[in-house]
Every structure is written in structure tokens, then in C-alpha cells.
Amino acid sequence: MAHLANVGDLLAEGLKIADLVRLEIHGPAAELDQMRDPLAAYHPAWFVREAALRR
């Protein structure tokens, strides 16, 4: 959400001159759940990260 706050104005300007074809959001389920309402207008495709590689 912090990133969206930082680029929100630029995104709004970009959407005045272009169409958003696809938006993908990837991350842990708990974090995605926090973003569903604020990003609902963009109709993103949601991808839950199931596992990650660790050293």
C-alpha cells in the first residue's frame, strides 16, 4: 500500500492516456487481503505466494 501511495498520482495520470489491460498482484495471502478493497477498482488478478526459497 505504501508503494501505491507513492505512485498513485502517476498511475492516475497514466490512466488518462492509456488503458490498463492487466494488473497482477503477487504476495502472501495475509498481505493480499489488505489490498483487495483499495485495489478493487483496477480488477487485478490475485496470486497467492504459497512458498518461497530460503537459504
N, C-alpha and C positions, 0 to 999 in steps of 0.2 A: 504494500500500500504506500510505503514511503516513495518507492520509485514512481508510482503513478502520480503522486502529488508533485514530484519533480518534473515530470514530463507532460502533465495534464494539459497545460496551455499549448504546448507544441502539438500534442495529439489533436486537440480541438481545431487548431489552425490547419493541420494536415487533412483533417476530415472535411474541411471546406472545399478542398480541391481534388480530393481522391476518395474512392470508395474503399472501405475496409472489407477485404474479401474473406479473410480468415484470421482469427486470433486464437492462439493456443496458450493455455496456462498449464504449466507443469509444476508439481511440487507435492509435499506431504499432504495428506487428507485434511489434517487439522488447519493448515495454513490456507488451503484452497477454500475451506468452509468459510473462513473470514472474508474472503474476497468475492464470494458468489453474488451477494446483494449489490455491492458497489460496482461490479463489472457486468451486471445483468443486461444492461442496455447494449452492450457490444456482442452479446450472444457468443461467448467464447466456447471453444472445445476444451473440456477439462480432462487432464491426465494426471492420475494419482501415481506418485512415485511409490512403488512397492518396496524397493530395496536399493541400497547403494553399495558401491565397492568401498572397502576400507583397507588401509594398510595395517 
